[in-house]
Amino acid sequence: MTFSNHQFRLAARPVGAVKRSDFNYVEEPTRAPGDNEVLVKTLYLSLDPAMRGWMNEGKSYIAPVQLGEVMRAGGVGKVIESRHPKFSPGEFVSGSLGVQEYATLEAKLLTKIDPALAPLPAYLGAFGMPGMTAYFGLLDIGKPQPGETVVVSGAAGAVGTVVGQIARIKGCRVVGIAGGQQKCEYLTQQLGFDAAIDYKAEDVKKALRQHCPKGVDVYFDNVGGDILDIVLTQLARKARIVICGAISQYNSTTGVKGPSNYLSLLVNRASMTGMVVFDYADRYAEAGREMAGWYKAGQLKTREDVVSGLDTFPETLLKLFSGENFGKLVLKVADA
């Protein structure tokens, strides 16, 4: 079977914010699967801040997307044709499908998913890379203990919402930092955060002192920049900082702003550790089982911000950097 396949291919290395002209929107026929390959119809794509970094040339934790290549993106889709005994037409899978309508991939790169357990978009959020990032970053690096105070920035985003909920499950006091009253109310009223700080309307340092009177034991950082610098001034003894991302810095044209208050790590005998979710790939199933149990018990909630239309990809991606998205940003490509 051959289908017409629309794709976004990287045309230029972005300078500052991503523009539509940084991509070529092309159409080509699908490639029939060879031995041990599967043809997948893309249904939903995950839009993540990390995608901005993947467009840059240079050494990183993963090879950059090359000019002319289909833009990298995780997704969920439906098997159309299979040349591998593990997969059958009509089954649903997740994997790195790319920003395109169809993907022909090696079967070993795909994972079966069950839409009866959770909605398909949730497999790109709480049960996808963001959820795995939250789980391992918080539990393996942050090591929260019952009664400790956990602060998370980007708290209303895909990773932040899961971090906060897991911290609550583990018996911690949870303070989220997010932009806007609506997001802050969602954190406290729907997700059970103990407090939420609106960085757009509040003095973050003053609010942290108010909500974290004994200091911050674990800080899960998704934004970097000024917020990281402020939290550094409020650390408790032996605090742990998890460096997950720095979305405030990704589109900078003048270089990344580093923390000026880093000596607080010395004073408080604290640590700051970077994490990359791919390092935990062999343990994804372990995390998935535990999180599925929390989800079934009503302890873990998911929220997806779904935008329709593959052709909107460049503009929809920008919602991540303006803070417009509310929850996990997902691009709907086709109906199941």
N, C-alpha and C positions, 0 to 999 in steps of 0.2 A: 504494500500500500504506500502511495506517495501523496503527501499533502503539501500545500503551500505554507511556508514557514516564515513569519515575520520575526526579525531579530534586531536588537540594538548591539552594534559593534563599536568598541572604543576607537574613536578617530583621532583624539588628541589628549595629551596630559592636561587636565584642568589646572587653571591658575585661579586660586580662590574658589568661589562657589562653582558648582557644576553647571554647565550650560548645555542646551540641546545640541549646539554645534560641536560639542565634544564627542558626539556619537554619530554614527551613520545608521539610519533606519533602513534596513534592506529586506528583501524578500528572496527566498531561494527554496527549492524543493527539499523535502526531508530526505535523509539517507536511510535506506532500509537497514535494519539491524543485521549484523553478522553473527557468527557463532558467539554465544554467551553475552549477547547484547540485547537491549530492550528499547523499543520506541515508546516514548512517554509523551502524552499530551499535557502541557502545563495548565494547571488550574489556578494556582495562587503562587505568588513570589514573595519572598521575604525581603523587605527593604531595611537595611541596617546601616548605622553610622560607619561601620568598618569598610563599607563599599568605597567610601571616599578615599581611604588609605590605599585600597587595592588598585586604584587608578594611578597612583604615584610610582615613578620609577625609583629603584633603590632597594637596598636590603631591608627586609622586614621578616615577620614571622611566617609569611606566605609569599610566594612569588607574585609579582604584580601582574595584572591583566595586560597582555601585550597589545600594542596597537593593531587593530584589525581583528582582534578576537571578540567573540561574543562576551558581553559583560557578565561577569561572574555573579551568581545569585542563587541562594538556596530556594527550593520550591517544593510544592507537592503537586502531584499529577496522577493521571490515570494511564495504566498500561494499554497501549493500542496493539502492539505486536511484540512477541517475545521469542527469542531464540535461546532461552535458558529455562530449565525445568522448574526453577524456584518461582518464576513469575508467570502469571496468566493474564490474558486480556481482560480488562474490567477491574483488575485489582488497583488499589491506590498505593502510591509510593512517595517517599521523600528523598531528596538528594540535591546535589548542585546542578540544577537544570539550566541555569543561565537565563538571561532576559530574552526569552524567545517563546514562541507558541508550542514548539515541539523540541524534544531532545532525544538523541540516540546515544545511549550510554552503556558502558559495561555494567552487567548485572551486579557486580560486587560493589558498585558505587551507590546502589539504591537500597532503601529500607522499606519494608512493607509497613503500612499504617492502617489502622482500623477506624473508620469514621463513626462507628457505633460507640466507641469509647470517648471520643471528643470530636468537636467540629474540626473540619480540615484545616482552617486557618490557625487553630490552636497548636497544630504540629509545627508551625513556624514561630510560635511564641513560647508559651510556657513549656511545651513539649518538644521544642526545637532548640536551635543554637542559643537564643536568649535565656531560655530556662536552664539549659545545661551550664551556661556561663554563671548564672545566679547561684545555682546549686553548688558547684565546685569552688567558685570564687569565695563565696561566703563560708561554706563549711570546711573546706580544705585549707584555705589561706586565712580567712578571718577568724575561724575557730571561735564562734560566739559561745558564751557560757550563760546559763540561766541567770537572769537578773542584770546582765550587762546592757549597756546602751549602744545600740547600733544606729548609725546615721547613714543614709543612702542619698546620693544626689541623682538627678534624673529619675526621681522616684516614681513618676507616673508613666515612665517609659516601659519598654518590653522587659528589660533586665531588672530595672528598679522595683517594679511592682512585685516581681517574684522574690527578689532579695528580701524585701520588707515582710512579705508573708511567711517566708521560711524562718526569718528571725523571730517572728511572733510565735510560730509553731515551736521553736526552740526555747521559748520562755524569756525572750529579751524585750527590753523597752525599745521601741522603734520610732525614729524620727526621720521623716522624709523631707527632702528639699525639692520643690517643683515650681513651675512657673504658672501662676494664675490661681484664682480662688476656686474655680471649678475643679481643677486637678487636686488641689489640696483637700477639698471637701471629700472628694472620691477616696483619697487615701485614708482619711480618718473615719469616714462614715460607712464606706463599703469594704475596705480591706483591713480595717482594724489597726491601722497605725496609731500610736499613742499621740503623736503630734505631727504637724506638717508646716513647713516654713515656705512662704511664697517669696522667692528671691526677687521677684519683680516689684513687690510692694513693701517688703519688710527689710529691716536691718538684720542681715543674716547672722552676724556675730552676736548681736544682742539677743536674738531669738535662740541661738544655740546655747548661750549661757542660761537662758530661762528654761529651756526644755531639757538640757543636759547638765544639771547642777553638779554632778559628780564627774563631768567630763565625758568624752567620747571614747568608748572602748574599742569599737570597730567602725571604721569608715569605709564604705564601699563607694569608690569614686568612678562616676561615669562622665564627668564633665571637665575636670581639670581647671586650669586658670585660677581666677580669683576665689572661687568657692573652695577649691582645695587649699589655697593659702589661708583662708579664714578658718577652716576646720583644723588645720595644723596648730592653731593657737589655742584650741580647746581640747586637746588630747588628755586622756587619763593615763596614769602610769601603765606601761607595757601595752599601749594601744597597738592595734594592727590596722594598717591601711591597705586596702586592696585596690590596685590600679587596674581598672578594667578598660577605661576609655577616657577620652578627653575631647568630647564633642565640641566644646567651646573653642578648640584650637585647630580643628581639622581644615577649616577654610582660610586660615591665616596666611597672608602674603608676606608677613614680616618675621616669620619664625615662631616657634612654640614658646610660650611664656612659662618658664619654670617657677617652682615655688621659692619664694624668698624666705619663708618661715621654716625651712627644713631642719634647722637646728633644734626645733621642738622634738624631733625624733631622738636626738641625743639626750636632751634634758629629761624626757619622759621614758627613756629606754624603750622607745617604740620602734616599729618596723613598717616599712613600705615595700610591698611586693607586687610586681606585675603578674598578670595571669592571661593566658591564651587558652581558650576553651578546647582547641584541637589537641592539646596535651592530654586531655582526659578521654579521648575517643573510645578507648577500650573499656571505659566505665559508664558510658552513656546509658546502657541498659539498666544498670544498677540505679542510677538516678531516676530514670524513667519509671521504674517500678514503684519507687518510694513516692514520687510526685503524683503518679496515677492514684495511689492510695489516698493521698491528701486531697486530691481533686474529687474523688468519689465520696470522701467523708465531708466535703463542703468546706475544707480548711484552706483550699487553694482555688482562687478565682482567676479567670482569664478575661482579658479585654483586647479586642482587635479593632484597629481603625482600618477599614477596608475601602480602598479606592479602586474603581473599575477602569479597565482599559489599558492594554499593553502600551499603546501609543502615548500615554501620559507619563511614562516612566521618568524622564528627566525632571519634570516639574514636580511629580509626586515625591521623588527622592528628596527634594529640597525642603519638604515639610519637616523632615527630621531636624534640620539645622535652624529652622525658625521656631521650633517648638509647637508647630500647628498640630502635629499628631497627638492623639490621646489614646495611649495604649500601643500595642504592637502594630506597626505600620505594615500593611499587607496590600499587595497589588493583585487584584482579581483579573485573571487573563481570560478565563472561559468558565462556563457552567459545567458542573460535574455530569 
